[in-house]
Amino acid sequence: MIAYLGTGLLGGNFVRAFLRNGKQVQVWNRTAAKAKELEQYGAKVFDTIAEAVTGADTIHLTLKDDASVDEVLGTALPGLKPGAIIIDHTTTSAEGARRRTDGWKEGGFSYVHAPVFMGPANALESTGFMLVSGDQDLIQQVTSELEQMTGKLLNFGPEVGKAAAMKLIGNCFLVGFTAGLADSLTLASSMDISSADVAGLFENWNPASMLLPRLQRMTAGKYNKPSWELSMARKDTGLFIQAAEQAGRKLAVMPAIATEMDRWIAEGHGNDDWTVLGKNSL
């Protein structure tokens, strides 16, 4: 039997998927109404955390952060079945995942951190990606259950907390990607280019294929044979900023990138490949 703590958009759809697959699920949510909505699908709703986890072999969580996970699990402790397995899908710090893994093991319980690259639709459809790392025997024990929840289970090996770190790295990219896309849309509107035209550009010219080659070039540490000189990239960055300013608009991230480019140019890297920006990241 499964308990699920935290039934917002993501957790609620995980619960629905479990129920659709014939699982018995006991649920709790801080906002009780969100948990109550799951009764129509067959979930058993409890007012307290300790009651919700009573008798459960595995306890899944999707909460906000390290603090909320610690608080909820601490409150759950009196109801936990001896030897229960805690599976935490919350995006947290790597340090928090390591601390909880060790702490709950000392208390006689197993804790697996399994963050996801999944939205609510993925949770309902069992698609997307779920990440794990740590005790491989324990992960093997829960693999079947986790694989039923997602499209692909990514196992990053025995290092505790590595899954949490990989999730943060992925989210960092997504935040930067989205902020960059927002600047691109601001630039487009500054030049009277419609968002439909922007979509058409990326439909025909898809820069996604450049991601891995760009990463490999940045991490190779060789920048003296440029395909795009840093000074030229900086010139274009200036044009982005200028076009937006002329339209009375402001770009969010490009000015910070321009400042970083200026720093590297001042250090003599203007003629190097622009991927030199990643040199100090290695």
N, C-alpha and C positions, 0 to 999 in steps of 0.2 A: 504494500500500500504506500502511496505517495502523499506527502504534504507539500503544499506550495505556499510560500510566504512572499507577499508582494504581487498583487494581481492587477497591475496597471495594464497599459496597452500590450506590452511584451509578455509579461507574466500571465495575464489573462488569456492570451491566445495560446501560450504553452499549455495552460490548463485545459483549454478546449481541445487541443490536439491529443493530450493524454486521454481525455474522456472519450474522444472519438475512437481511440484505439483500444477501448475497453478497460482502461485503468480506473481504479478507485482513487479519487483525489480529495483530500481535505485541504481547505484553503483558509487563509486569513489575509486581510489587508488593513492598513492603517485607516483608510477611508472605507468604512464598512460597505457602503453602497456598491463599490466596485466589485467586492467579493460576492455580494448578494446577486449581482447580475449573472453570475456563473451557476446559480442554482438551477436555472432553466435547462442547463446542459448536463446536469447530474452531479455537480460538485457539492460536497458537504461543507457548509460554511460554519466557521466558529468565531465567537466574539473575542477569544483570547488566543494568544500565540501558543501557550502551553497545551491548550486543548487541541489546537489544530495539528500539532506534531505528534500527539499521543498515538502510539501504535504504528507510526510510519517507519518503514525501513529506510527510505531515502527522503530527505528534506531538500527541496529546491528553493532557491531564493533569487528574486530579481528586485533589488532595492536601489537606493540612491548612491550611497558612498560607503567608505570604510566605517564611519561612525554609525550609520543606520544599520549596517550588517552586524556590528558588534553589539549594538543595543538589542536588536531583534533576537539574535542568537542567545544572548545572555538571558533574555526573558523566556526563551524556548526551553532552556536547560532542564527545568523541573519536569517537563513532559516528554523529554527525549527517551526513546527506547535504547537500552544498552546496546552499544555497537552500531548505532544508526550512522548512516553516511550522509553528510551535509554536502550538497552540490550548489555552489554559489555562482550565479551567472552575472552578478553585479560587476560593472567596471570599477575597479578599485586600484589602489597603489600596489606595486609589486611587494613592497615591504609589508603592507597589511595582509596580503595573501600569504606571505611566508610566516608571519606572526600567528595568524589564525591556524594555519596548517600545523604548526608546532604545538600551539596551545590546546587545540581540540584533541590532538593525538595524546597529549599528556592526560587529558580527561577521559580517555577511553573511547573517543569518537574519531571518525575519519572525515576530513575536510578536503574537498576537491574544488579548486577554483576553475571555472569553465566559462569565461566571458565569451561573448558572441559578436560577430558581425552579422546581425540579423535585425530586421525591422519587424513590426507586428505581423505583417502579411507572411513573412518568412516563418515566424513562430507557428502560425496556424497551418501553414503548408509543409512544414518540416523541410525548409530549404535554407540556403545561406551557409554560414561557417560558424563552428564552435571550436574554441581553443582550449587545450589542456596541457598541463605539464606536472611533473612530480613523481610520486611513487607509482612505478609502472605496474606493479601488481594490483594496486588499488584501481588504477585507471582501467586496467583490463577487466576488473570486476564490474565496472559501471559502463564500459564501452557500449554494450548492446543497448542500454537505456538511452545513452547520449546520442548514439547514431540514429535512433528513431526520432530524435528531436530536431535534427538538422540535415542539411544537404551533404555536408562534409565535416568530419571531425579531424582537426589538425592537432597532432600530438607533437609537442616541442621537446620531448625527452624528460629526463629525470630531474632537471633543475626546478626546484620549487620556486614559484613566482615568475617563471619565464613567460607563461601564458599571459599573466597580467601585464608584463612589460610589452609583449608583442601587441596586445590589444591597445595599449596607450600609443605605441608607435603608429599603428594603423589609424587610430583616431586623430593623431597629430597631423598625419598626411591629409585626412579628410577635412579637417578644419582649415588647413592651409589651402587645399584645393578649392574648397567652397569660397573662402575669402578671395582667392585669386579670380575665381569665376565671377564673383560679385563685382570686383574691380573691372573685369572685362566688360560686364554688362553696363557699368557706369560709363566706361569709356565709349562704348557703342552708342548709348543714348546721347552722350556729349557730342557725337559726330552725326547724329540723326540716323543711326543705323538701328533697325528694329531687332528685337530679340528673336524674331522668326528668321531674320537674315543671319544672326549669330548661330542659331541652331543649324541652319543650312550649311554654314561654313564647317562646323564640326562634324556634320553628317558626312561631308565629302572629304574633309581633312581631319582625320582622327588622331590626335596626338597621344592617345593611350599607348600606341605601339612604341613610343619613344621612352616609356618609363624605365624599363629594365636596362636598355642600352645607356640611358642617361645615368642611372644609378651605378652601373659598372664603370662608366667613365669617371664619375665623381670619386668613387672609392679606389680607383687604380692609382691615384696620386700622381698622374702624369698630365700636365696641363700645357706643355710647351709646343704642342702641335694643334693649334685651335681650329675648330670648325666654325666657331663664332667667337671673335675676340671679346673680352670683357668690356673694353672701351666702346665697342660697337653696341653691345647689349645695353650699356649704360646710356648711350645716345638715344636708343629707342625708348628706354625707360623714361628719359626726360621728355620725349615726345608724348608719351602716354599722359604724364602729369600735366604737361602744358595744355594739351587738348581738353582735358577735363576742366582745368582752371579757367580756360577761355569760355567755357560754357557755364561757369559758375558752379561747377561740381567739384567734389573732392574724392580722390581715391583713398582707400583705407590702408592698404598694405604696400603699395608701390613706393611711397616716399621712404618707408623704412628700408626697403630693398635697395633703393637708390643710395641711401646713406651707407649701407653695407658695401655696395659696389665701390663707392668713393673711397672707402677705407682701404680696400684691396688695391685699387688703382694707385693710391698714394704710397702703397708699399711696393710699387713697381710691377704689378701684375696686369697692367692694362692690355698688354699684347698676348696674355695667356688665354687659354680657353675659359669661357665664362663659368664653367663648372668648378673653377678654382674657389668659388664661393663655399664649396663644401669641404675645403682642405682641412680646416680646423675641426671638422666633425669626426675625423677618423680617429 
